[in-house]
């Protein structure tokens, strides 16, 4: 049979997390179990088990109250799993005793040994007006896979004052601090809808922030 599908053969990378292509993540389970976004599995080979992850009572309550994150599943066994989410770009990071903060909707998968929790972006009066913005903090040593809606930009926070739309900011490194900034005029014009023009995240410190070329759907602020 003649075919042009040879270019799409499975990657031979031996890394635990490897990019099969810009939109598809390959995970080797022989190096340990992982946690992944529920519903993100598109294929697997081998003896693999999927189970829902609650994260404990404290994390469950935080996620329920803040609307941050999504349902996670534990993936264990022997074999290979392919993960994706609606054709979004996939990016693999390896943390070495480091901390990053991620917009929960942008988290595709992480090593099961990594610690994670839900935290609020500080912002004083701006934070009160926005209803609070919450993100997922991940720390330890291991792989993390992130999603972006299109090719992102990596900004050096120390090089200049840096601001981003709350839905466009995907993740930032541990040396970066955040506050909420508001434009009162834009907020009034938004007629109750929190848009990127009325609320932004201000970044300071030393490190980087990943920003995607999309604000995504307008999400009501958590109460």
VOGU-3710 file (C-alpha; in Angstrom, 3 decimals, decimal comma):
1> xxxxxxxxxx> 0,000/0,000/0,000  1,349/3,409/-0,950  0,981/6,034/1,734  2,240/9,454/2,752  1,665/8,791/6,473  5,294/7,937/7,196  5,930/11,464/8,436  3,478/10,833/11,282  5,142/7,774/12,767  5,451/7,574/16,535
11> xxxxxxxxxx> 8,356/9,493/18,056  11,257/7,367/19,296  12,078/9,710/22,193  12,741/7,906/25,485  11,739/10,916/27,634  8,812/10,417/30,010  7,045/13,383/28,349  7,732/13,926/24,646  6,076/16,035/21,951  4,679/13,723/19,288
21> xxxxxxxxxx> 3,833/16,848/17,312  2,854/20,431/18,256  -0,614/19,263/19,344  -0,024/15,797/20,811  1,868/14,636/23,925  3,346/11,153/24,307  3,849/9,890/27,884  5,893/6,795/28,789  4,479/5,259/31,976  7,531/3,076/32,662
31> xxxxxxxxxx> 9,055/6,125/34,396  6,137/6,626/36,790  2,455/7,490/36,999  1,070/10,874/36,004  -1,953/13,092/36,479  -3,679/14,502/33,401  -6,663/16,563/32,393  -9,758/14,363/32,361  -10,834/13,509/28,831  -7,418/14,351/27,332
41> xxxxxxxxxx> -6,492/10,758/26,447  -6,781/10,153/22,709  -4,910/6,805/22,487  -2,773/4,406/24,489  -0,841/1,163/24,103  -0,202/-1,316/26,888  -1,822/-2,078/30,247  -3,050/1,312/31,468  -5,482/2,324/34,231  -7,348/5,645/34,531
51> xxxxxxxxxx> -8,810/6,908/37,835  -10,339/10,203/38,971  -8,139/12,390/41,212  -9,776/14,493/43,933  -6,551/16,014/45,306  -7,864/15,736/48,863  -10,699/17,514/50,656  -8,849/20,832/50,993  -8,010/21,069/47,294  -11,509/19,903/46,328
61> xxxxxxxxxx> -13,070/22,743/48,360  -10,661/25,312/46,906  -11,423/24,237/43,336  -15,164/24,229/43,983  -15,130/27,718/45,519  -12,745/29,336/43,028  -13,625/27,610/39,766  -9,901/27,085/39,197  -8,514/24,063/37,410  -10,378/21,077/36,071
71> xxxxxxxxxx> -10,966/17,431/36,807  -7,747/15,433/36,854  -7,269/11,730/36,272  -4,479/9,472/37,497  -2,838/7,366/34,773  -0,829/4,326/35,870  0,401/1,063/34,392  2,857/0,063/31,707  2,777/1,440/28,215  2,382/4,724/26,401
81> xxxxxxxxxx> -0,424/7,289/26,501  -1,165/10,063/24,010  -2,798/13,235/25,348  -4,306/16,258/23,594  -6,974/18,928/24,056  -9,011/20,308/21,129  -5,960/20,788/18,917  -4,205/23,219/21,270  -0,430/23,563/21,224  1,386/21,360/23,763
91> xxxxxxxxxx> 4,566/22,483/25,555  6,748/20,305/27,808  8,635/21,721/30,807  10,961/19,918/33,200  11,123/21,318/36,729  14,220/20,779/38,852  13,133/21,548/42,414  11,322/24,577/40,983  7,938/26,252/41,291  5,666/27,506/38,529
101> xxxxxxxxxx> 2,158/28,916/38,510  -0,270/27,808/35,814  -3,692/28,930/34,670  -5,637/25,762/35,534  -7,273/25,440/32,120  -3,791/25,363/30,535  -2,597/22,339/32,528  -2,540/19,154/30,423  -0,454/16,757/32,539  2,152/16,513/35,305
111> xxxxxxxxxx> 4,227/13,902/37,085  2,319/12,409/40,005  5,197/13,237/42,390  4,847/16,989/41,805  2,920/18,959/44,444  0,114/21,308/43,397  -2,306/23,693/45,099  -4,747/26,485/44,225  -3,737/30,052/45,127  -5,181/33,517/44,596
121> xxxxxxxxxx> -3,562/36,390/42,719  -3,216/39,325/45,116  -4,631/42,645/44,017  -6,216/44,740/46,764  -9,174/46,755/45,456  -8,629/45,426/41,928  -8,831/41,895/43,243  -12,083/42,644/45,020  -13,588/44,127/41,839  -12,471/41,132/39,792
131> xxxxxxxxxx> -13,838/38,716/42,356  -10,374/37,216/42,760  -8,299/35,324/40,219  -7,033/31,864/41,101  -4,309/29,711/39,580  -2,573/26,405/40,224  0,902/26,371/41,790  3,115/23,372/40,973  6,429/22,595/42,656  9,058/19,865/42,830
141> xxxxxxxxxx> 11,040/17,895/40,263  9,388/16,385/37,215  7,601/17,004/33,926  4,695/19,374/33,281  2,799/19,713/30,000  1,036/22,990/29,242  -1,541/24,009/26,641  -1,711/27,228/24,655  -4,294/28,409/22,158  -1,764/29,057/19,391
151> xxxxxxxxxx> 2,023/29,688/19,501  2,836/31,674/22,673  5,428/34,303/23,554  7,888/33,970/26,459  8,405/37,344/28,152  11,308/38,275/30,435  9,603/39,924/33,401  12,781/41,622/34,672  13,400/43,459/31,385  10,398/45,830/31,663
161> xxxxxxxxxx> 7,056/46,319/33,491  4,945/43,404/32,245  1,158/43,004/32,089  -1,110/40,385/30,511  -4,770/39,586/30,120  -5,838/37,134/32,821  -7,002/34,550/30,256  -3,960/35,023/28,007  -1,398/34,498/30,796  -0,671/30,762/30,724
171> xxxxxxxxxx> 2,117/30,252/33,283  4,977/32,016/35,065  8,119/31,026/36,961  8,636/30,948/40,714  10,652/34,167/40,926  7,726/36,201/39,580  5,218/38,019/41,791  1,742/39,014/40,615  -0,882/41,618/41,428  -4,116/42,636/39,727
181> xxxxxxxxxx> -4,363/45,949/37,869  -7,649/47,543/36,866  -8,708/50,246/34,424  -11,780/51,862/35,989  -13,012/53,378/32,697  -12,726/50,079/30,867  -14,404/48,294/33,775  -17,439/50,605/33,608  -17,666/50,199/29,836  -17,619/46,426/30,159
191> xxxxxxxxxx> -21,158/46,457/31,691  -20,379/43,831/34,247  -18,168/41,594/32,117  -14,554/41,289/33,261  -12,546/41,734/30,064  -8,826/41,899/29,418  -9,140/45,645/28,952  -10,522/46,163/32,471  -8,355/43,699/34,453  -4,797/42,607/33,862
201> xxxxxxxxxx> -2,222/40,663/35,829  0,885/42,726/36,618  4,135/40,728/36,785  7,283/41,730/38,674  10,472/40,129/39,957  12,880/37,859/38,105  11,721/35,181/35,703  9,403/34,596/32,765  5,738/34,525/31,838  4,162/32,594/28,955
211> xxxxxxxxxx> 1,381/34,456/27,113  -0,821/32,829/24,467  -2,218/34,717/21,440  -5,793/34,319/22,651  -7,925/35,625/25,484  -10,163/32,579/25,269  -13,829/32,712/26,250  -14,945/35,396/28,699  -15,058/33,658/32,096  -17,130/35,164/34,940
221> xxx> -15,001/36,063/37,954  -15,094/33,585/40,829  -17,138/34,715/43,798
//
